[in-house]
Amino acid sequence: MKHTPLELMRVRTGDRLERLPICGYHRLLFAIIALAFFFDNLDLAMMTYLLGSIRTEFGLTSAQAGMLGSASFVGMAIGAICSGMLADRFGRKPVFQVSMIIWGVGSYLCSTAHGPLELGAYRVLLGVGMGMELPLAQTLLSEFIPARQRGKYLALMDGNWPIAFICAGLLSYYVLIAYSWRTMFMLGAVPAIFLLVIRRYVPESPRWLESRGRHAEAAEIVGRVEQSVMRRMKLNVLPEVKPVVVAADAEISGLRVLWSSAYRSRTLTVWGLWFFALLGFYGLNTWIGALLQQSGVGVTKSVLYTVYISIGGIPGFLWAAWAVERWGRKPACVTTLVGGALMVFVYGRVAGSEADAAVLLLTGGMMQFFMFGMWAVLYTYTPELYPTRARASGCGMASTVGRIGSLLGPTLVGLILPIAGQAGVFFLGALCFLAAAGTVYKFGVETRGKALETIAD
């Protein structure tokens, strides 16, 4: 389908993208962004497996180890808020690439640390890069995939998190046999060169270009996408798009949109969701390997147990990818959070008893089923709640609030553990997930099957 320049100015970029059939172009774009997301999560997951070894080498108390485990989340909070504002101002693609450079450099520097303070500082830098990249990945992908399958693709992208968690564990298991935790951080820096692939194959978001008034550039990119779809699917013509009268762009953008009357309720809801969900998740998962070691499990065996438990996250995110499209975002979110709270409580009871390994692994796997499914829903739901002119800021700020929870989680566990034991730690995690579920159930809106522009309106 061809448009005159005048018509292109009247046809919304989103309408042209929404009517495209899903094909190899979308799957290639998904694979590239998801792989970058995977590498970032690989670095993030490492601390779960390395904290016990680092604690032993530096002779840290549980509170000090918790603070070190939280260091990267300080950087992630900074990175998330900065990347959202920068991406809404300067574009998704350039900020995405910069984030990969920062976390690559940060991971390498962690391998050179000679003390806990130095390692903590480098973990903050690494966190800045990770915090920048994660919300941008969901923002960028959401602006290319049509609404009818957007939820599935966003959920599948976040499925890289349990896979990265498992890969980080397997890598740690074999590396720690012959080398130290420093080698793991050095290996984690290598994938930063993947930014060259991003630079070559991922275009700037045409929805963002249009929101900035750069209509000709947006039309050019959408035209290339349309040609690629037609070539891959052997189509002579694409479904018709009816020109519409586009309302003038709103004057405000970025962070100011989040607190406008139209979006204030959504902002408070998603902030509450991210804060409590991440406080519970990272409070538990950052410590899970160290808690196993405290129960008498050896270092390498605890790493292997944590990997086995994390396998439960794979069917969890696959189920979530189905549920967000079949049930809707809101019921899928509440279900994963309530299920996570229940299984966290059960696993805490099992882990603190004399239960055999099979029961421990089964209950732990069910816990991760719901917790990693929760992640898939979070990354699907959040970018859909805001208009293009503030989507990256909305995702970035939600991630920032979540990282505050991430920061508090491991530190609180380190403080609670000597007082209330492992039972108190898991009880705290269960309460956090219930609080997040209650927030979404009471105030959340449904976004399933709607174009981003329709949800924004």
C-alpha positions in Angstrom: 0.0 0.0 0.0 1.3 3.4 -0.9 0.4 6.8 0.6 1.0 10.3 -0.6 3.1 12.5 1.7 -0.1 14.2 2.9 -1.8 10.9 3.7 1.2 9.7 5.6 0.9 12.7 7.8 -2.7 11.7 8.5 -2.2 8.0 9.1 -0.9 7.2 12.6 2.3 5.2 12.7 0.7 2.9 15.2 -2.2 2.2 12.8 0.2 1.1 10.1 2.2 -1.1 12.4 -0.9 -2.6 14.1 -2.3 -3.9 10.8 0.8 -5.8 9.8 0.8 -9.6 10.1 3.3 -11.1 12.5 6.1 -12.6 10.5 9.9 -13.3 10.4 10.6 -9.5 10.7 8.9 -9.3 14.1 10.5 -12.5 15.3 14.0 -11.4 14.3 13.5 -8.1 16.1 12.2 -10.0 19.1 15.2 -12.4 19.0 17.7 -9.5 19.0 16.2 -7.5 21.7 15.5 -10.6 23.8 19.1 -11.7 23.5 20.4 -8.4 24.7 17.8 -8.7 27.6 19.2 -12.2 28.3 22.8 -11.0 28.6 21.8 -8.2 31.0 19.9 -10.6 33.1 22.8 -13.0 33.1 24.9 -10.4 34.9 22.1 -9.6 37.2 21.6 -13.3 38.2 25.2 -13.9 39.0 25.1 -12.4 42.5 22.7 -15.1 43.6 25.3 -17.7 43.0 28.4 -15.7 43.9 27.3 -14.0 47.1 28.2 -17.0 49.3 31.8 -17.2 47.9 32.3 -13.4 48.1 31.0 -13.4 51.7 33.5 -16.1 52.6 36.5 -14.4 50.9 35.9 -11.0 52.4 34.7 -12.3 55.8 31.4 -10.4 55.7 28.6 -10.5 58.2 25.1 -11.3 57.0 24.1 -7.6 57.1 27.3 -6.6 55.2 26.6 -9.3 52.6 23.0 -8.1 52.2 24.3 -4.5 51.6 26.7 -5.8 49.0 24.0 -7.8 47.3 21.9 -4.6 47.2 24.6 -2.5 45.7 23.7 -3.1 42.0 20.1 -2.1 42.8 21.2 1.3 43.8 22.7 1.7 40.3 19.7 0.1 38.7 17.4 2.7 40.3 19.6 5.5 39.0 19.9 3.9 35.5 16.2 3.2 35.2 15.1 6.8 35.9 17.8 8.3 33.7 17.2 6.0 30.8 13.4 6.6 30.8 13.9 10.4 30.6 16.7 10.2 28.1 14.9 7.7 25.8 11.8 9.9 25.7 14.0 12.9 24.9 16.7 11.4 22.6 15.3 8.1 21.4 15.1 4.5 22.4 18.0 3.1 20.3 21.0 5.3 21.3 20.2 5.0 25.0 19.8 1.3 24.6 23.3 1.0 23.1 24.9 3.2 25.8 23.4 1.0 28.5 25.1 -2.1 27.1 28.5 -0.3 27.2 28.0 0.7 30.8 27.1 -2.7 32.1 29.9 -4.4 30.1 32.5 -2.0 31.6 30.9 -2.4 35.1 31.0 -6.2 34.9 34.7 -6.2 33.9 35.6 -3.8 36.8 33.9 -6.1 39.3 36.4 -8.8 38.3 39.2 -6.5 39.4 37.9 -5.6 42.9 40.2 -6.2 45.8 37.8 -5.4 48.6 34.0 -5.3 49.4 33.8 -1.5 49.1 35.5 -1.5 45.7 33.3 -4.3 44.6 30.2 -2.5 45.8 31.1 0.6 43.9 31.6 -1.4 40.7 28.3 -3.2 41.3 26.6 0.2 41.4 28.1 1.1 38.0 27.1 -2.3 36.6 23.6 -1.7 38.0 23.4 1.7 36.2 23.8 -0.1 32.9 21.4 -2.9 33.7 18.8 -0.4 35.0 19.0 1.5 31.8 18.7 -1.5 29.5 15.8 -3.5 31.1 13.0 -0.9 30.8 14.2 0.1 27.3 13.9 -3.4 26.0 10.3 -3.7 27.0 9.5 -0.2 25.7 11.2 -0.8 22.3 9.6 -4.2 21.7 6.2 -3.0 22.7 6.2 -0.3 20.1 6.8 -2.7 17.2 4.7 -5.7 18.0 0.9 -5.5 17.1 -1.5 -5.6 20.0 -2.9 -9.0 19.1 0.4 -10.7 20.1 2.2 -8.0 22.0 1.5 -9.6 25.4 2.9 -13.0 24.3 6.1 -11.6 22.9 6.8 -9.3 25.9 6.2 -12.2 28.2 8.4 -14.5 26.2 11.2 -11.8 26.2 11.1 -11.8 30.0 11.3 -15.5 29.9 14.9 -14.9 29.3 15.1 -14.1 33.0 14.7 -17.6 34.4 16.8 -19.0 31.5 19.5 -16.4 32.3 19.2 -17.4 36.0 19.7 -21.0 35.2 22.6 -20.3 32.7 24.3 -18.1 35.3 24.0 -20.9 37.8 25.4 -23.6 35.5 28.2 -21.3 34.5 28.9 -20.5 38.1 28.9 -24.2 39.0 31.6 -25.1 36.5 33.6 -21.9 36.8 33.8 -22.0 40.7 35.2 -25.5 40.6 38.4 -24.3 39.0 38.3 -20.5 39.2 36.9 -17.7 41.4 33.9 -15.4 41.3 36.1 -12.8 39.6 36.2 -15.0 36.5 32.4 -15.0 36.4 32.3 -11.2 36.3 34.9 -11.1 33.5 32.9 -13.5 31.4 29.8 -11.4 32.1 31.4 -8.4 30.4 32.0 -10.1 27.0 28.4 -10.0 25.7 28.5 -6.1 25.7 29.9 -6.4 22.1 26.3 -7.4 21.1 25.6 -3.7 20.9 27.0 -3.9 17.3 24.1 -6.2 16.4 21.6 -3.7 18.0 23.2 -0.9 16.0 22.9 -2.8 12.7 19.5 -4.4 12.9 17.3 -2.6 15.4 15.7 0.6 14.0 14.5 3.6 16.1 10.9 3.4 17.3 8.7 5.1 14.6 6.1 5.6 17.3 8.7 7.7 19.3 9.7 9.6 16.2 6.1 10.5 15.4 5.6 11.6 19.0 8.5 14.0 18.6 7.0 15.4 15.3 9.6 13.6 13.1 6.9 12.3 10.8 9.1 11.8 7.7 11.6 9.7 9.6 8.8 7.6 11.2 7.2 7.1 7.8 10.5 6.0 6.3 11.1 3.3 8.9 7.6 2.0 8.8 7.9 1.9 5.0 11.0 -0.3 5.4 9.2 -2.5 7.9 6.2 -2.9 5.5 8.4 -3.8 2.6 10.2 -6.4 4.7 6.9 -7.9 5.8 5.6 -8.1 2.2 8.8 -9.7 1.0 8.9 -12.3 3.8 5.2 -13.2 3.4 5.2 -12.9 -0.4 2.3 -10.3 -0.3 1.4 -8.0 -3.1 -0.6 -5.7 -0.9 -1.1 -5.1 2.8 -4.4 -4.5 4.7 -5.8 -1.1 4.1 -5.2 1.7 6.6 -7.8 4.4 6.7 -6.3 7.9 7.0 -7.5 9.7 10.1 -7.4 13.2 11.4 -4.7 13.0 14.1 -5.2 15.3 17.1 -2.4 17.7 17.9 0.3 16.2 20.1 0.0 17.0 23.8 2.3 19.6 25.0 3.6 17.7 28.0 5.8 14.6 27.8 8.1 12.5 29.9 7.7 12.5 33.7 5.1 15.2 33.8 2.7 12.9 32.0 3.0 10.3 34.8 1.5 12.7 37.4 -1.2 14.2 35.1 -4.8 13.5 36.1 -5.2 11.0 33.3 -2.3 8.8 34.4 -1.8 9.4 38.1 -3.8 6.4 39.3 -1.9 4.1 36.8 1.4 5.4 38.0 0.6 4.8 41.7 -0.7 1.3 40.9 2.3 0.2 38.9 4.7 1.7 41.4 3.1 -0.3 44.2 3.2 -3.4 42.1 6.9 -3.0 41.2 8.0 -2.0 44.7 6.4 -4.9 46.6 7.0 -7.5 43.9 10.8 -6.7 43.6 11.3 -6.4 47.3 10.0 -9.9 47.8 11.7 -11.4 44.7 15.2 -10.1 45.2 15.0 -10.3 49.0 14.6 -14.1 48.5 16.5 -14.8 45.3 19.7 -12.9 46.1 20.0 -14.9 49.3 18.6 -18.3 48.3 22.0 -19.8 47.6 23.6 -18.4 50.8 20.6 -19.7 52.8 21.1 -23.2 51.5 24.8 -22.9 52.5 23.8 -21.8 55.9 21.6 -24.9 56.2 24.7 -27.0 55.7 24.7 -27.5 51.9 28.2 -27.1 50.3 29.0 -24.1 48.0 28.9 -25.9 44.7 26.0 -28.1 45.7 24.0 -25.0 46.8 24.6 -23.5 43.4 23.4 -26.7 41.7 20.3 -26.8 43.9 19.5 -23.2 43.1 19.8 -24.0 39.4 17.4 -27.0 39.8 14.9 -24.8 41.6 15.1 -22.1 39.0 14.1 -24.6 36.2 10.5 -24.2 37.6 10.6 -20.6 36.2 10.7 -21.9 32.6 7.1 -23.4 32.5 6.2 -20.4 34.7 7.0 -17.8 32.1 5.5 -19.9 29.3 2.3 -20.2 31.2 2.3 -16.5 31.8 2.8 -15.8 28.1 -0.4 -17.8 27.4 -2.3 -16.4 30.4 -1.8 -12.7 29.5 -3.4 -13.2 26.2 -6.1 -15.7 27.2 -7.0 -14.4 30.6 -5.8 -10.8 30.4 -3.0 -8.9 32.1 -4.7 -8.1 35.4 -5.9 -11.7 36.3 -2.6 -13.2 35.2 -0.7 -10.7 37.4 -2.9 -11.3 40.5 -2.7 -15.1 40.0 1.1 -15.2 39.8 1.5 -13.0 42.8 -0.9 -14.9 45.0 0.5 -18.2 43.9 4.0 -16.9 44.5 3.1 -15.8 48.1 1.7 -19.2 48.8 4.6 -21.2 47.5 7.2 -18.8 49.2 5.5 -19.6 52.5 5.5 -23.4 51.8 9.1 -23.4 50.6 10.2 -21.5 53.7 8.6 -24.1 55.9 10.3 -26.9 54.0 13.7 -25.3 53.8 13.7 -24.8 57.6 12.9 -28.5 58.3 14.6 -31.8 57.8 12.8 -32.4 54.4 14.7 -34.4 51.8 16.2 -32.9 48.7 13.3 -33.9 46.4 10.7 -32.1 48.5 13.0 -29.0 48.7 13.5 -28.9 45.0 9.8 -29.5 44.2 8.5 -26.7 46.4 11.3 -24.4 45.3 10.5 -25.1 41.7 6.8 -24.3 42.3 7.9 -21.1 44.0 10.0 -20.0 41.0 7.1 -21.0 38.6 5.0 -18.2 40.0 7.8 -15.7 40.7 9.2 -15.9 37.2 5.7 -15.9 35.7 5.2 -12.7 37.7 8.1 -11.1 35.9 6.7 -12.0 32.5 3.4 -10.2 33.4 5.2 -7.1 34.8 7.2 -6.6 31.6 4.1 -7.1 29.5 1.8 -4.8 31.5 3.9 -1.8 32.4 4.7 -0.3 28.9 1.0 -0.6 27.9 -0.1 1.8 30.5 1.5 5.0 29.1 1.4 7.0 25.9 4.4 7.0 23.6 5.6 10.4 24.7 6.0 9.0 28.2 6.3 5.3 27.8 10.0 5.0 28.5 9.7 7.4 31.4 6.8 5.3 32.8 8.8 2.1 32.5 11.9 3.7 33.8 10.2 5.1 36.9 8.3 1.9 37.6 11.7 0.1 37.4 13.3 2.7 39.6 10.7 2.3 42.3 11.1 -1.5 42.0 14.8 -1.1 42.4 14.2 0.7 45.7 12.4 -2.5 46.7 15.3 -4.6 45.3 17.7 -2.5 47.3 15.8 -2.9 50.5 15.0 -6.6 50.0 18.5 -8.2 50.4 19.4 -5.8 53.1 16.2 -6.5 55.1 16.9 -10.3 54.7 20.4 -9.7 56.1 18.9 -7.9 59.1 15.9 -10.3 59.7 17.9 -13.5 59.3 19.8 -13.4 62.7 16.6 -12.4 64.5 13.7 -14.4 62.9 15.6 -17.1 61.0 14.7 -18.4 57.6 11.0 -18.7 58.5 10.9 -14.9 59.1 12.7 -14.3 55.8 10.1 -16.3 53.7 7.2 -14.8 55.6 8.4 -11.4 54.6 8.6 -12.4 51.0 5.0 -13.8 51.1 3.6 -10.6 52.5 5.3 -8.6 49.8 3.7 -10.6 47.0 0.3 -10.4 48.7 0.6 -6.6 48.9 1.5 -6.4 45.2 -1.5 -8.6 44.3 -3.9 -6.5 46.3 -2.7 -3.3 44.7 -3.3 -4.6 41.1 -6.6 -6.3 42.1 -8.0 -3.0 43.5 -6.6 -0.4 41.1 -5.3 -2.1 38.0 -6.8 -1.6 34.5 -7.0 -4.3 31.7 -5.1 -3.7 28.5 -5.3 -7.0 26.7 -5.8 -6.8 22.9 -5.8 -3.0 22.7 -3.5 -0.9 20.5 -1.1 1.3 22.5 -2.8 4.4 21.3 -6.2 3.2 22.3 -5.0 2.4 25.8 -3.4 5.8 26.1 -6.6 7.5 25.1 
